[in-house]
């Protein structure tokens, strides 16, 4: 009873928040918030390294031989010779992959954040220190060097066969743990033009952005090439390209109406829909079928002096239960609030709601695109 009351209160709160958001008029947005300039982007970096100083929570080198090989190679570079047949039982070392994003216009000597993730069977990276690790780009060149103490926001404790774990401890972060050693050249304007790319492709938004840029500068300098790309000519009398781009970013644009979409997260049971989702009249009946099989073996004991043998006779009880699934009428819903009210009246859980939405889509009663993540 308490769980149902809590679920009802949560659904009511969600309904109120989404209804209020849907009732607000759409407002104009900065062009810099809905679009990016071509060439202004980050670049992923990756590297292989070692985390040391762990409290017996590192890799088991017998199962992860690459960890011992990496330690041996590192010690060789430092002038320490390790025999080839040495069995290195290093419980305080873990092999990790280090990833980072090199931001656009990053300068040499700038610090960036890195993420450290175990690739072996280490239990925890808490308290470990990442040794100097070169981070390479897609071209194989080194762009940054990472090193520092790993911050793993979690807890993992094992004793006498029992274990307690809080959050993920096989991965962590090092804030500002890498130093940029090489920069990536970014070209703002090529052949006197700047390309502006919308984050969400839309014909209406591209047209409105083109018109807003042309109105701002009083001339036809912007051309929408497609629903995502807008090409802008740099006027010859512009003294600073950076100031010109800043002015473009601050232009207010009214985005186009988004497509009706429903997002289903099968891992968490979350159902999210935007304000454009509508329903056509439909009838829905949804029940639940549960099958329970219990094994109760029976021991058959023969009579004394009968010469028989004790035997185990299998015995299973099968119970099938089907929940109520009365037919419910779903009226036409032309707003998000009406859609939520109609679905709430079905009394379905989020997991059941996924199946209902899929069935409504197949029947043509759900006017939205379903996307499962």
N, C-alpha and C positions, 0 to 999 in steps of 0.2 A: 504493500500500500504506500509506504513512504517513497519507494523508488518511483512509482507512478506519479505521485504528487510532485516530486522533484523534476521528473521529466516534463510534466505539464508546465511547471513554472519556467523551466529553461526554454521550452518551445514558445511560451508566451512572450518571454523577454526577447527572443530572437525575432519573433513576429513583429514586435513593437519597433525594434531597431531597424529592421529591413523596411518596414512600412514607412517609417519616418524618412529613411534615406531615399526611398522611391518617390516620396511626395515632394522632395526638394527639386527645384528646377535645375536643369543642367546649366552649368556656368562655363564661361570661357576659361581656357587654360593657357599657360605660357607655352610657346612653341618649343622652348628648350626642355619642357617636361614631357612632351609627347613625341619628340623627335631628337635625333642625334646627328652630328656632322660626320660625313664619311671620312675615315682615317682617324677619328678620335675614338679609340677603343683600347681595351686592355689586352694583354697577351699572357696566356697561361705558361707557367714554368713548372718544371718537375725535376726532382733529383732523388738519388738513393743515398741514404746515410745510416748512421748508427747512433742510438741513444744509449748512454752509459749511466752508471750510478743508480740502477734500479735495485729495489729491495727484494731480491730473489723472485722477481716477477717478469724476468726477461725470457728470451727464446730458449727452448731446449735444443741445443746445437745438434743433438743426435737426430732430431726430426727436421731441423732447418739447417742443413749444411752450409747454405750460402751465408749465414750469419758468421760462422767460424771462418769461412774463407775471407769475408770482408774484414774481420778483425785481424787476420793474419796479414792481409795486404796492407792494412793501415800501419801495423807495427813494423812491417818491412820498410815502408816509406820513412818511418821515424828512426830507423837504424837498429831495430830490434829483430833478431832472427829467431823464428819459431820453426822447429823441426816439422817436416811434412806429415809425419805420422802421429803427431801429438793430438790427443783427444781433449779438446778444449771444452770443459764444462762451465760455460759462462752464463750463469743465471741472472747476471746484472746487466746484460747487453741485449738490445733488441734491434733488429733490422727494420727500417722504416722507409716509407716513401714521403718525401717532402714536396708539397705543392704550394704555389703562390700565384698571384696575378700581378703582372707588371703593369701599373697604370699608364695611361697615355701621358706623354710629356714627362715621364719620370727622369730625374736628373741623377747623375753619378754621385754616390754617397748618400742617397735618400734611403730611409728605412721603410720596409714593407712587412706586412704580417705574413706568417707562414702557417700551414697546417701540417701536422706530423701524424702519420697513420701507420700502424704496425702492419707488416706483411707476413710475419711469422706467427708463432703461437704464444706470444707474450701475453700475460694476463693483464698487465697494467703498465702504463708509461708515467704514472705519477711519480714525481720527484726525480725524473731522469733529465739528463743534459744531452742535447743534440750536438754532436761534434760537427766541425766545419764541413758543410755539404754544398757543393756547387749545384746551382739550379740552371737548367738548360731550357732553351726554347725549342720550337719545332724545327729550327734549322740546325740544331745540335751545338749552338754556341752558348757559352756561359754568360748569363746576364746578371746573376746575383749569387751571393754567398750567404748561407744560412747557418746560424749557430746560436745556442742559448738554452735556457731552462724551459722545459716543456710544462705547460699549464694544462693538466687534464682534470676537468671539473667532474670528478666522480670518485667512487670508493669501491675497492674490491678486496675482500678479506676471505681467506680460506683457512680452515682448521679442522682436523679430525674428520675429514670427509664432508664437512658442511661449508657452505659458502654464502656470502652476502655481497651483492653488487648493487651499487647505486649509480645510475647513468652509465655512459660509455666511457671506459677507461683505457681502451686500446687506441685511442686517438686523442690528440690535444693540439693546442695552438701556442705559438710564440709571438706575442705582440711585438711588432717592429723587430722581428728576429732575423731579417735578411737585409743585406746592404747591396744596393744596386751598383754593379760594376760596369754595365754596358747599357747604353740607351738605344731606343728604337726611334728612328727618324719618322716623324709624322708630317705629312704635307697637307696643309689646310686648304690651299687653293691650287688647282691644277688647270693650266691653260686659261686662267682668268675666271674659273667657275668654282663654285662650292656646291657639293651635293648634300642635300638634307634628306635623311632617311627616317620615315615615321616608324615608331615602335610597333604599331598595329596598322597593317595595310588597310586603307579604306578610301574609296574614290571620293566620297564627300569631304572627308578630312583633308585629303591632298588638294582638292580644288579650293577649299576655303583657306588653306595655308598659302597657296599660291596667290590668291587674291589679296590676302592680308599683307603679304610681303610687298606686292606691287603697290598697294595703297599706302603702305608706310613710306616708301621711297619715291612715290609719285611717278614711277615709270615701270615698264614691263621688263623686269629683270629676272623674274621667277617663272619657271615652266614645269608643270607636273608631267613627268615622263611616264609614270605608272602610279598605281594606288599607293606605293611606298616611297618612291624616289621623286624628289623635287630638285631641279637644277637651278642654281642662282648665279647670275653673272655679277662679278664684282665690278662696280662702277669705277671708271678710270680715275675719278677725282677723290676716291676714298684714300685717306692718308694712312689709316691703320686697319689692317685686315682683322685684327683681334677685336677692335672696337666695332667694326662692321658686323662681326659674328655675334658679339654681345647684344647689339641692337636687334638682330634677328631673333635671338633667344627670348627676348622680352616682349615680342609681339604676341598679343592675345588672339587666340584662335578658338572658335567653337567646334569641338570635335563632332564627327558624325555619330549617328545612333548606332551603338554596338549591336552585333548579332545576338539574338536570344540564345543563351547557352546554359547548360546544366553540367556541373562538374561533379563526378562521382569518384570518391577516393575509396577504393576497395580495401585498402590496408587499414584505414582508421574509421571507416564507416561514415565519413563526412559527405554531406550533400550541400552544394552551394549553387545558387542560381542568380543570374542578374535580373535587373528590373524589366527586361523586355520579354520575359517568359510569360506565355498565356496558355490557357487550356480551352479546348472545345468540349462540349457535353459528352460524357461517357459514363459507363457503369462499371464498377470495379468490385470484384470479390477476391479477397486474399486471405488464405488460411495457412496454417502451418502443419506439417506432417512430421511426426517424430517416431522413430523406430528404436526400441530398446531391447537389446539381447543380453540376457543374463545366463551365465553358464553355472549350472549346479550339478557337478558330477556326482554319481551315486556309486558307492563302494559295495560290490556284491561279494558277500562272504559265504562260501559253501558250508554245508553241514559237516560236523565232525566225522572223520573216517570215511568221507564220501569220495576222497581222492581228487576232488576238484581244487582249483586254484582261485585265489582272490583276484578279482578283476574290477576295473573301474569302468562303469557304464556312463557314457556321456549323456547329459541331460541339459536342455536349454529351454529357457522361457522367453518367448518373443511377445512383446507388447507394442501394439501400434495405436498411436493416438493422433487424431486429426482435430486441429483447432477450428473454432467457428470461423466461417468465411461467408457471412451474409453479403448479398449484393447491395452495393452502395452507389447512389447517384452522385456524380461529380458534375456540377453545373458549369456553364461557360464562365471563365475567369479572364477578365481583360486587364487586370493589374496584378502586380506581384503580391500585394496583400491578399487579394482574393484567391490567388493560387495557393498561398500558404494556408489560408483558412480552409480551403477545400481539402488539402492534403492532411491537415491536422484532424479533420473530422473523420478520416479513415482510421485514426488511432494506431497507425503503423509505427514500428521502430525505424530508425535510420536504415538499418540493413534491409528490412522489408520494403522501405520506401524506394530503395534502389531498384528492386524488382518491379515495383509498381510503375515507376517512371519509365523503365525500359519497355514495359508492356503498353503504357500509354503512348509512347513514341511509335511502337510497332503498329498500334491501332490508328495512328494518325491524329490522336487527340492532344498530343503535346507539341506545341509549336516552338520547338527549340532544338538545338543541336546537343546531343549527349556526348560527353567526353569523359572517358574513364582513365584515371591516373593511378 
